[in-house]
Amino acid sequence: MKIYEGLEDFHPISNAVVTSGTFDGVHLGHQKIIGRIREIARSKEGETVLITFWPHPRLVLYPNEHNLRLLSTFEEKANLLRQFGIDHLVTIPFTQEFSQLSSEEFIQKVLIDKIQTKVLVIGYDHRFGKNREGSFEYLQNHSKTLGFELEEISRQDVDEIGVSSTKIRKALESGDIKTATAYLGRPYELNGLVVKGQQIGRSIGFPTANIHIPNSYKLIPRDGVYAVEAKIDGLLYKAMLNIGNRPTVDGTSKTVEAHLFDFQGDLYNKQITVYFIEFIREEKKFNSLDELKNQLAKDQRIAKSIL
């Protein structure tokens, strides 16, 4: 997959089969669109082009709205799109100036002039252009003058509930990992760097990897204890993870800490990917480190039985 930061470096290809959107999380609904453009591209001996925007439009349009959390960083999204077989990923820097482009200007300048789109596939709720004025209906009404074919992916249901990034965010924020996994089509992931913590876990027989998540906008699931899998240096380990303020040891800031089962060695300064499998329990304050140690032993048994 080729990645283009902006439109300047993109050179038109023959039979470009295109879709566009934020694709946050690359969930099952997104995967259906990706599968469809790949199918069309094969039939037309063309190549797939996915246009996305970074930063996320809401981060630019509503800079004072600090509660937006994303399901994927740009790196995570690009990695997923590569796995799903996209040929060309075009990232358009989303600025206040770009947000003022009308739907007509977006179609002409981006889809027609620069990408030379042959087929455009969009999701049922996708809108584009200034004030999100562009829609499938708008495209349909102007299809004869656009010079490209048009297709809409109808609403996709999972258990009769439409898949959306918003619903996945709500599931993760409430600890409903099974629903998030079902909508994503895979476990939710966090990527970070192992940094030095207070080493309290080590003192009670449960050494933890203290994970620094570098992106402030990345969604951290609900506080509590989870059964997870952790990937380090390409190897996958079963583990349990705690998110929270560690009230038993009077913690003052939120941490993300993983205890890897059957791991020996130094984890400091290593990149780690955590995959959420199941929520075990809420975080709570214990009266002593011994009580905490006993609970961690129970958590470990539960996590191992889940995994």
C-alpha angles and dihedrals in degrees: 000000000000118000121207121193098210131345097278096086096042114106117196117259129202116266098003110196104200143191130170139197143101093279091197108187094002088240129180093281090053091045090056090056091047091049090051096050090048090051092050092045090054092050092050097038087242137128133250122246122190116193115201136167131235130222095035106263093240091057088058101036095045105029092163093055098094098174099079112115122182129219093219138028116223090259092051092047093049091049092052093047089051090052090050092055106254111164100202128023112193114192114198113200103239109222135161087257093052090048089063093063110116119229089254091053092047091051094046101039100036111022099033110024101035108024097029090215118209097179127016120198119187137174121256094256100037117130130176144182131046112343087000089279096150118089143161089266090055091050091047092052091052098035095115093059098041099074096221137088119252134212133174124206108223122229110293117215129202111192086347092299120110114244114239138159089239093058091048091051091051091049092052093045089055095044093250094143095162092060092046090050092048093052095043093045088227139043118292112252139210122196123199150131124272108238134178116276133181091286092226091135091057091054091059097042098265107097111193136202107231104216122210111205104204098198114076092197095056112111114246111200123240118300113269146077122306140186104234145162119232128204120206125167089352094304124115121222131185110239148155124235136202124205117189149062098298095235094186090068094035094253115187102195136044116265135184111215130175128197108203117209117227095006125137124184146045118312100178115131093005123132112244133191118201121200116200114226106165142347112243107180146327120273112260140177117252126203094234144005088255090059089048091049091052091049092049089054088054091046090052092052091049093046092050091050090051094047 
